[in-house]
Amino acid sequence: MARVFLGIGSNKGDRLAYLQSAVYEIARLHRTSVRRISSVYETEPVGLKEQPEFLNAAIEIETSLGPNDLLHSVKELETKLGRMDQVRWGPREIDIDLLYFDDRVINEEKLQVPHSEAVNRRFVLIPLAEIAEDYVDPSRKLGVADLIKFCKDTSSVRKTKFNLSLEMLEAS
């Protein structure tokens, strides 16, 4: 089983409901289990600034799916949950990013692992640090805490009172 980290985010519609649905659907993927879920953070948009703030979280999963199969599955989940791409970096119902896949480095046309922008985004690194402070980025050979220290992103990342829990999944 591979140790994988996903980032999830939403800034359109019922943001929390989209995150909850994403976690639930990820847990239902074949040969996949959710191990840890970060707190939910409210974050400033990056890129296109004139849009609502995001809710973001990080998820640790274990899966026997390969990287490309997992990417395909989460992209299908985005569509199933109602994502409609419109503007690059614009508002979205749900975004699910494959951040890290074990200690693998993959550079393919449709798949880059580690995620090419993860180290440049506080809204990815701060939730990730909460659930994987021991993880070392395989490209940079730095732990998550050091990645945060060197991150040039200054956008606001605030922990909310909302939680996405494993117990929520077990009750479903």
DOTOR-853322 format. One record per residue: residue number from 1; chain; residue in one letter; x, y, z of N, C-alpha, C in turn. Coordinates in steps of 0.001 Angstrom, whole numbers. Atoms other than C-alpha are relative to their C-alpha. Example, Ala and Ser with C-alpha at 12.3 -4.5 7.8 and 13.67 -1.06 7.14 Angstrom:
2
+-----+---+---+---------+---------+---------+---------+---------+---------+---------+---------+---------+
|   k | c | r |     n.x |     n.y |     n.z |    ca.x |    ca.y |    ca.z |     c.x |     c.y |     c.z |
+-----+---+---+---------+---------+---------+---------+---------+---------+---------+---------+---------+
|   1 | A | a |     890 |   -1190 |       0 |   12300 |   -4500 |    7800 |     900 |    1200 |       0 |
|   2 | A | s |    -820 |   -1190 |     -60 |   13670 |   -1060 |    7140 |    -770 |    1090 |     730 |
+-----+---+---+---------+---------+---------+---------+---------+---------+---------+---------+---------+
// end
This chain:
172
+-----+---+---+---------+---------+---------+---------+---------+---------+---------+---------+---------+
|   k | c | r |     n.x |     n.y |     n.z |    ca.x |    ca.y |    ca.z |     c.x |     c.y |     c.z |
+-----+---+---+---------+---------+---------+---------+---------+---------+---------+---------+---------+
|   1 | A | m |     846 |   -1185 |       0 |       0 |       0 |       0 |     889 |    1246 |       0 |
|   2 | A | a |    -744 |   -1253 |      94 |    1254 |    3465 |    -895 |    -576 |    1022 |     975 |
|   3 | A | r |     396 |   -1131 |    -836 |    1163 |    6410 |    1504 |     -94 |    1201 |    -926 |
|   4 | A | v |     279 |   -1066 |     952 |    -414 |    9270 |    -438 |    -627 |    1176 |     729 |
|   5 | A | f |     600 |   -1211 |    -546 |   -1309 |   12865 |     393 |    -750 |     730 |   -1099 |
|   6 | A | l |     864 |    -743 |     908 |   -4154 |   14719 |   -1287 |    -325 |    1348 |     624 |
|   7 | A | g |     506 |   -1295 |    -441 |   -5135 |   18370 |   -1048 |   -1389 |     177 |    -578 |
|   8 | A | i |    1352 |    -258 |     496 |   -8802 |   19305 |   -1301 |    -362 |    1448 |     292 |
|   9 | A | g |     410 |   -1381 |    -199 |  -10379 |   22715 |   -1699 |   -1301 |     295 |    -712 |
|  10 | A | s |    1253 |    -451 |     602 |  -13631 |   24485 |   -2516 |    -211 |    1467 |     336 |
|  11 | A | n |     376 |   -1387 |    -294 |  -14727 |   28099 |   -2873 |   -1290 |     395 |    -721 |
|  12 | A | k |    1227 |    -267 |     730 |  -18050 |   27780 |   -4637 |   -1125 |    -848 |     596 |
|  13 | A | g |    1129 |     746 |    -559 |  -21444 |   26802 |   -3236 |     232 |    -305 |    1470 |
|  14 | A | d |    -173 |     431 |   -1388 |  -21547 |   24922 |      77 |    1385 |    -640 |     124 |
|  15 | A | r |   -1406 |     428 |       9 |  -17774 |   24688 |     473 |     250 |   -1186 |     917 |
|  16 | A | l |    -228 |    1084 |    -952 |  -17829 |   22472 |    3561 |    -643 |   -1298 |    -485 |
|  17 | A | a |     676 |    1195 |     517 |  -20341 |   20062 |    2009 |     805 |    -632 |   -1131 |
|  18 | A | y |    -840 |     551 |    1069 |  -18100 |   19712 |   -1047 |    1214 |    -732 |     579 |
|  19 | A | l |   -1149 |     680 |    -620 |  -15107 |   18877 |    1177 |    -428 |   -1309 |     647 |
|  20 | A | q |     487 |    1221 |    -640 |  -17145 |   16372 |    3194 |    -297 |   -1081 |   -1038 |
|  21 | A | s |     314 |     959 |    1055 |  -18399 |   14721 |      12 |    1271 |    -561 |    -633 |
|  22 | A | a |   -1263 |     460 |     585 |  -14871 |   14546 |   -1392 |     666 |   -1033 |     895 |
|  23 | A | v |    -617 |     955 |    -929 |  -13526 |   12822 |    1728 |    -771 |   -1319 |     -17 |
|  24 | A | y |     840 |    1197 |      18 |  -16446 |   10392 |    1726 |     258 |    -822 |   -1273 |
|  25 | A | e |    -196 |     710 |    1267 |  -15970 |    9525 |   -1961 |    1425 |    -552 |    -131 |
|  26 | A | i |   -1380 |     503 |      29 |  -12184 |    9189 |   -1621 |      93 |   -1283 |     841 |
|  27 | A | a |     -14 |    1189 |    -863 |  -12730 |    6715 |    1238 |    -671 |   -1193 |    -666 |
|  28 | A | r |     709 |    1073 |     695 |  -14988 |    4693 |   -1062 |     744 |    -521 |   -1227 |
|  29 | A | l |    -762 |     470 |    1156 |  -12360 |    4336 |   -3798 |     491 |   -1422 |     241 |
|  30 | A | h |    -473 |    1383 |     -58 |  -11357 |     760 |   -4568 |    1431 |     -57 |     536 |
|  31 | A | r |   -1338 |     251 |    -555 |   -8344 |    -459 |   -2561 |     639 |    1244 |     608 |
|  32 | A | t |    -465 |   -1263 |    -580 |   -8080 |    2876 |    -724 |    -642 |     203 |    1361 |
|  33 | A | s |     573 |    -355 |   -1296 |   -8514 |    3931 |    2898 |     560 |    1349 |     450 |
|  34 | A | v |    -404 |   -1296 |    -534 |   -8408 |    7350 |    4529 |     631 |    -234 |    1364 |
|  35 | A | r |    -719 |     177 |   -1266 |   -5856 |    7452 |    7368 |     -85 |    1219 |     903 |
|  36 | A | r |      24 |   -1234 |    -800 |   -5779 |   11089 |    8507 |    -577 |    1128 |    -829 |
|  37 | A | i |     580 |   -1176 |     641 |   -7589 |   14332 |    7737 |     395 |    1211 |     834 |
|  38 | A | s |    -372 |   -1226 |    -722 |   -6335 |   17795 |    8634 |   -1251 |     760 |     417 |
|  39 | A | s |    1057 |    -980 |    -262 |   -8415 |   20566 |   10086 |    -353 |     672 |   -1317 |
|  40 | A | v |     407 |    -780 |    1170 |  -10265 |   22752 |    7612 |     521 |    1423 |     186 |
|  41 | A | y |    -581 |   -1339 |     -30 |   -8581 |   26059 |    6770 |    -716 |     885 |   -1010 |
|  42 | A | e |     523 |    -982 |     952 |  -10036 |   29186 |    5182 |    1197 |     759 |    -550 |
|  43 | A | t |   -1204 |    -528 |     629 |   -7576 |   30583 |    2686 |    -327 |     989 |   -1106 |
|  44 | A | e |     106 |    -959 |    1101 |   -7092 |   33465 |     320 |     240 |    -726 |   -1318 |
|  45 | A | p |    -283 |     595 |    1311 |   -7270 |   32565 |   -3367 |    1391 |     390 |    -484 |
|  46 | A | v |   -1311 |    -239 |     606 |   -3952 |   32288 |   -5193 |    -220 |      60 |   -1503 |
|  47 | A | g |     203 |    -154 |    1439 |   -3662 |   33364 |   -8808 |   -1037 |    1089 |    -243 |
|  48 | A | l |    1099 |    -931 |     215 |   -7005 |   34988 |   -9581 |    -547 |     419 |    1363 |
|  49 | A | k |     339 |    -467 |   -1351 |   -7611 |   37107 |   -6453 |   -1465 |     379 |     179 |
|  50 | A | e |    1384 |    -480 |     -81 |  -11134 |   38383 |   -7262 |    -979 |   -1172 |     -28 |
|  51 | A | q |     909 |    1126 |    -142 |  -13066 |   35335 |   -6052 |    -141 |    -307 |    1487 |
|  52 | A | p |     194 |     313 |   -1422 |  -14404 |   33916 |   -2762 |    1183 |    -774 |     580 |
|  53 | A | e |   -1044 |     761 |    -682 |  -12043 |   32458 |    -170 |    -300 |   -1497 |     -68 |
|  54 | A | f |     103 |    1457 |      57 |  -11406 |   28722 |    -183 |     -87 |    -605 |    1394 |
|  55 | A | l |    -223 |     917 |   -1113 |  -11849 |   26032 |    2402 |     925 |   -1065 |    -551 |
|  56 | A | n |    -989 |     995 |     415 |   -8864 |   23666 |    2195 |     285 |    -973 |    1125 |
|  57 | A | a |    -435 |    1018 |    -962 |   -7726 |   20476 |    3905 |     970 |    -938 |    -717 |
|  58 | A | a |    -887 |    1034 |     534 |   -5159 |   17718 |    3445 |    -469 |   -1352 |     539 |
|  59 | A | i |     421 |    1352 |    -351 |   -5857 |   13985 |    3532 |    1163 |    -952 |    -238 |
|  60 | A | e |    -945 |    1099 |     205 |   -3519 |   11049 |    4030 |    -810 |   -1253 |    -281 |
|  61 | A | i |     665 |    1257 |     325 |   -4657 |    7867 |    2340 |    1040 |   -1098 |    -180 |
|  62 | A | e |    -787 |    1150 |     422 |   -3300 |    4392 |    1790 |    -757 |    -621 |   -1158 |
|  63 | A | t |     658 |     575 |    1173 |   -3971 |    2850 |   -1580 |     930 |    -974 |    -702 |
|  64 | A | s |    -787 |     868 |     869 |   -2862 |      31 |   -3789 |    -211 |     384 |   -1462 |
|  65 | A | l |     118 |    -535 |    1349 |   -3951 |    2026 |   -6837 |    1343 |     612 |    -404 |
|  66 | A | g |   -1191 |    -665 |     503 |   -1085 |    3230 |   -9002 |    -251 |    1494 |    -121 |
|  67 | A | p |     157 |   -1457 |      70 |    -441 |    6969 |   -9355 |    -956 |     468 |   -1103 |
|  68 | A | n |     874 |    -429 |    1099 |   -2154 |    7319 |  -12757 |   -1440 |    -427 |     230 |
|  69 | A | d |    1365 |     448 |    -304 |   -5167 |    5239 |  -11688 |    -617 |     865 |    1090 |
|  70 | A | l |     509 |    -857 |   -1069 |   -5509 |    7325 |   -8518 |    -353 |    1378 |    -557 |
|  71 | A | l |     280 |   -1303 |     599 |   -5264 |   10583 |  -10484 |   -1287 |     -56 |    -818 |
|  72 | A | h |    1212 |     158 |     807 |   -7909 |    9346 |  -12920 |   -1235 |     -91 |     897 |
|  73 | A | s |    1128 |     174 |    -926 |  -10168 |    8321 |  -10012 |    -401 |    1312 |     666 |
|  74 | A | v |     366 |   -1252 |    -677 |   -9956 |   11669 |   -8202 |    -536 |    1029 |    -988 |
|  75 | A | k |     547 |    -912 |    1007 |  -10577 |   13599 |  -11426 |   -1443 |    -394 |    -324 |
|  76 | A | e |    1381 |     457 |     181 |  -13692 |   11455 |  -11971 |    -873 |     434 |    1182 |
|  77 | A | l |     748 |    -447 |   -1189 |  -14748 |   12257 |   -8387 |    -334 |    1481 |     -88 |
|  78 | A | e |     273 |   -1435 |     145 |  -14405 |   15987 |   -9076 |   -1221 |     227 |    -897 |
|  79 | A | t |    1133 |    -130 |     925 |  -16804 |   15629 |  -12004 |   -1282 |    -500 |     654 |
|  80 | A | k |    1174 |     571 |    -678 |  -19180 |   13407 |  -10007 |    -555 |     971 |    1048 |
|  81 | A | l |     416 |    -927 |   -1053 |  -19264 |   16013 |   -7223 |    -466 |    1355 |    -542 |
|  82 | A | g |     563 |   -1215 |     589 |  -20187 |   18775 |   -9663 |     993 |    1034 |    -471 |
|  83 | A | r |    -978 |   -1000 |     452 |  -16932 |   20467 |  -10640 |    -225 |     328 |   -1468 |
|  84 | A | m |     108 |    -489 |    1371 |  -17308 |   22572 |  -13741 |    1129 |    1001 |    -214 |
|  85 | A | d |   -1118 |    -899 |     272 |  -14047 |   24064 |  -14987 |    -458 |    1154 |    -865 |
|  86 | A | q |     346 |   -1169 |     789 |  -14447 |   27567 |  -16239 |    1241 |     832 |    -260 |
|  87 | A | v |   -1151 |    -879 |     138 |  -11515 |   29908 |  -15623 |    1174 |    -621 |     752 |
|  88 | A | r |   -1184 |     532 |    -692 |   -7980 |   28736 |  -14807 |     215 |     772 |    1297 |
|  89 | A | w |    -174 |    -532 |   -1350 |   -7391 |   29314 |  -11072 |   -1235 |     749 |     494 |
|  90 | A | g |    1232 |    -672 |    -383 |  -10979 |   30515 |  -10853 |    -771 |    -799 |    1046 |
|  91 | A | p |     825 |     681 |    -997 |  -13779 |   29507 |   -8478 |    -308 |   -1429 |    -433 |
|  92 | A | r |     334 |    1384 |     319 |  -14487 |   25799 |   -8237 |    -737 |    -658 |    1151 |
|  93 | A | e |     775 |     737 |    -992 |  -16885 |   23531 |   -6469 |     913 |    -892 |     831 |
|  94 | A | i |    -927 |     897 |    -704 |  -14179 |   21010 |   -5609 |    1275 |    -134 |    -816 |
|  95 | A | d |   -1300 |     230 |     614 |  -10504 |   20581 |   -6336 |     687 |   -1068 |     835 |
|  96 | A | i |    -719 |    1077 |    -687 |   -8641 |   17378 |   -5458 |    1344 |    -144 |    -696 |
|  97 | A | d |   -1345 |      76 |     569 |   -4873 |   17427 |   -5988 |     794 |   -1129 |     627 |
|  98 | A | l |    -932 |    1033 |    -436 |   -2457 |   14516 |   -5764 |    1314 |     713 |     316 |
|  99 | A | l |   -1173 |    -758 |    -435 |     347 |   16092 |   -3715 |    1261 |    -853 |      19 |
| 100 | A | y |   -1144 |     894 |    -152 |    2680 |   13219 |   -2855 |    -478 |   -1442 |     -86 |
| 101 | A | f |     298 |    1424 |     131 |    2733 |    9495 |   -3653 |    1217 |    -758 |     500 |
| 102 | A | d |   -1161 |     599 |    -658 |    5047 |    7663 |   -1228 |    1178 |     952 |    -133 |
| 103 | A | d |   -1175 |    -857 |     187 |    8526 |    8960 |   -1950 |     367 |      63 |   -1481 |
| 104 | A | r |    -229 |      51 |    1443 |    8112 |    8808 |   -5711 |      66 |    1398 |    -611 |
| 105 | A | v |     -66 |   -1199 |     820 |    9037 |   11500 |   -8206 |    -444 |    -429 |   -1396 |
| 106 | A | i |     578 |     360 |    1297 |    6938 |   11329 |  -11383 |    -128 |    1272 |    -828 |
| 107 | A | n |      96 |   -1143 |     921 |    7270 |   13720 |  -14322 |    -537 |    -487 |   -1331 |
| 108 | A | e |     673 |     395 |    1232 |    4739 |   12826 |  -16974 |    -843 |    1183 |    -465 |
| 109 | A | e |     769 |   -1115 |     553 |    2649 |   15054 |  -19217 |   -1202 |     353 |     872 |
| 110 | A | k |    1228 |    -256 |    -761 |    -520 |   14667 |  -17109 |     156 |    -237 |    1500 |
| 111 | A | l |    -194 |     301 |   -1420 |    1014 |   13769 |  -13754 |    1396 |     417 |     450 |
| 112 | A | q |   -1257 |    -408 |    -631 |    3685 |   15534 |  -11729 |    -131 |    -241 |    1500 |
| 113 | A | v |     -48 |     305 |   -1431 |    4474 |   14150 |   -8283 |    1450 |     116 |     427 |
| 114 | A | p |     887 |    -830 |    -787 |    5304 |   15880 |   -6038 |    -725 |    1027 |    -877 |
| 115 | A | h |     777 |   -1016 |     711 |    2629 |   18339 |   -7159 |     894 |    1202 |    -248 |
| 116 | A | s |    -961 |   -1035 |     403 |    4475 |   21072 |   -9030 |    -106 |    1296 |     791 |
| 117 | A | e |     162 |   -1265 |    -723 |    3047 |   23940 |   -6946 |    -141 |    -160 |    1518 |
| 118 | A | a |     254 |     230 |   -1434 |    2661 |   22331 |   -3499 |     929 |     816 |     898 |
| 119 | A | v |    -965 |    -688 |    -869 |    5830 |   23868 |   -2060 |    -120 |    1514 |     -53 |
| 120 | A | n |     194 |   -1445 |     140 |    4730 |   27338 |   -3206 |   -1314 |     479 |     584 |
| 121 | A | r |    1346 |    -334 |    -469 |    1352 |   27273 |   -1466 |    -175 |    -338 |    1473 |
| 122 | A | r |     221 |     204 |   -1438 |     802 |   27773 |    2245 |   -1287 |    -766 |     257 |
| 123 | A | f |    1266 |     688 |    -216 |   -2778 |   26512 |    1865 |     120 |   -1505 |    -210 |
| 124 | A | v |    -309 |    1431 |     121 |   -1267 |   23129 |     922 |     882 |    -433 |    1164 |
| 125 | A | l |   -1022 |     417 |    -967 |    1687 |   23027 |    3314 |    -489 |      23 |    1446 |
| 126 | A | i |     428 |     -97 |   -1404 |      -5 |   24137 |    6545 |    -928 |   -1159 |     388 |
| 127 | A | p |     795 |    1182 |    -341 |   -2768 |   21476 |    6484 |     826 |   -1290 |     -62 |
| 128 | A | l |    -845 |    1189 |     128 |    -181 |   18914 |    5330 |     871 |    -182 |    1242 |
| 129 | A | a |    -848 |      81 |   -1191 |    2095 |   19732 |    8275 |    -777 |    -547 |    1195 |
| 130 | A | e |     827 |     462 |   -1114 |    -786 |   19029 |   10644 |    -107 |   -1529 |      38 |
| 131 | A | i |     185 |    1456 |      35 |   -1101 |   15407 |    9485 |    1261 |    -771 |    -388 |
| 132 | A | a |   -1186 |     701 |     497 |    2391 |   14647 |    8162 |    1275 |     778 |     265 |
| 133 | A | e |   -1183 |    -806 |    -294 |    5012 |   16671 |    9971 |    1299 |    -777 |    -223 |
| 134 | A | d |   -1183 |     832 |     206 |    7416 |   13735 |    9515 |     328 |    -230 |   -1476 |
| 135 | A | y |    -190 |     303 |    1420 |    7055 |   13602 |    5727 |    1111 |     862 |    -588 |
| 136 | A | v |   -1096 |    -700 |     673 |   10086 |   14551 |    3600 |    -285 |      23 |   -1495 |
| 137 | A | d |     227 |    -162 |    1436 |    9564 |   15935 |      96 |    1134 |    -719 |    -748 |
| 138 | A | p |   -1040 |     791 |     658 |   11400 |   13453 |   -2183 |     823 |     770 |   -1029 |
| 139 | A | s |    -769 |    -798 |     960 |   12481 |   16134 |   -4682 |     972 |     935 |     688 |
| 140 | A | r |    -790 |   -1031 |    -665 |   13777 |   18726 |   -2260 |     748 |    -504 |    1228 |
| 141 | A | k |    -636 |     613 |   -1186 |   14784 |   16426 |     619 |    -154 |     877 |    1231 |
| 142 | A | l |     321 |    -849 |   -1147 |   13148 |   18806 |    3095 |   -1299 |    -476 |     624 |
| 143 | A | g |    1227 |     312 |    -698 |   10539 |   18108 |    5744 |   -1027 |    1099 |    -218 |
| 144 | A | v |    1086 |    -948 |     232 |    7162 |   19843 |    5611 |     224 |    1302 |     773 |
| 145 | A | a |    -242 |   -1222 |    -788 |    8109 |   22290 |    8404 |    1015 |     904 |    -694 |
| 146 | A | d |    -992 |    -802 |     724 |   11163 |   23409 |    6417 |    -587 |     568 |   -1286 |
| 147 | A | l |     644 |    -512 |    1210 |    9075 |   23724 |    3251 |    -827 |    1240 |     321 |
| 148 | A | i |     790 |   -1165 |    -419 |    6764 |   26105 |    5122 |     929 |    1192 |     251 |
| 149 | A | k |    -952 |   -1069 |    -311 |    9757 |   28106 |    6362 |     514 |     699 |   -1262 |
| 150 | A | f |    -577 |    -548 |    1226 |   11086 |   28582 |    2826 |   -1047 |     454 |   -1018 |
| 151 | A | c |    1080 |    -354 |     927 |    7690 |   29152 |    1169 |    -136 |    1523 |     -83 |
| 152 | A | k |      98 |   -1448 |     206 |    7429 |   32651 |    -330 |   -1446 |     498 |      -2 |
| 153 | A | d |    1419 |    -369 |     -14 |    3606 |   32617 |    -326 |    -330 |     680 |    1326 |
| 154 | A | t |     377 |    -733 |   -1217 |    2242 |   35162 |    2156 |   -1517 |      55 |     193 |
| 155 | A | s |    1460 |     -56 |     -93 |   -1469 |   34510 |    1657 |    -486 |    -554 |    1338 |
| 156 | A | s |     587 |     355 |   -1288 |   -3703 |   34078 |    4687 |    -515 |   -1442 |       6 |
| 157 | A | v |     471 |    1371 |    -221 |   -4359 |   30531 |    5981 |    -432 |     -70 |    1458 |
| 158 | A | r |     548 |     -28 |   -1356 |   -6668 |   30381 |    9020 |    -775 |   -1272 |     301 |
| 159 | A | k |     733 |    1199 |    -413 |   -7835 |   27280 |   10855 |   -1431 |     398 |     345 |
| 160 | A | t |    1410 |    -253 |    -290 |  -11641 |   27127 |   11050 |    -459 |    -913 |    1135 |
| 161 | A | k |     591 |     874 |   -1017 |  -13932 |   25486 |   13590 |    -513 |   -1299 |    -620 |
| 162 | A | f |     539 |    1170 |     691 |  -14980 |   22917 |   10956 |     985 |   -1161 |      34 |
| 163 | A | n |    -827 |    1204 |      39 |  -13705 |   19350 |   11023 |    -595 |   -1015 |    -950 |
| 164 | A | l |     368 |    1143 |     814 |  -13807 |   16478 |    8607 |     642 |   -1183 |     711 |
| 165 | A | s |    -576 |    1046 |    -836 |  -13385 |   13330 |   10656 |    -180 |   -1393 |    -589 |
| 166 | A | l |     140 |    1396 |     387 |  -12849 |    9639 |   10121 |   -1281 |    -583 |     565 |
| 167 | A | e |    1240 |     471 |    -600 |  -15802 |    9072 |   12462 |   -1186 |     350 |    -894 |
| 168 | A | m |    1042 |    -400 |     938 |  -17949 |   10980 |    9962 |    -130 |   -1065 |   -1099 |
| 169 | A | l |      17 |    1015 |    1044 |  -16977 |    8351 |    7387 |    -594 |   -1299 |     505 |
| 170 | A | e |     489 |    1254 |    -573 |  -17713 |    5428 |    9677 |   -1501 |      41 |     249 |
| 171 | A | a |    1436 |    -146 |    -259 |  -21201 |    6794 |   10417 |    -802 |     -94 |   -1296 |
| 172 | A | s |     712 |       4 |    1297 |  -22057 |    6889 |    6687 |    -273 |   -1394 |    -503 |
+-----+---+---+---------+---------+---------+---------+---------+---------+---------+---------+---------+
// end
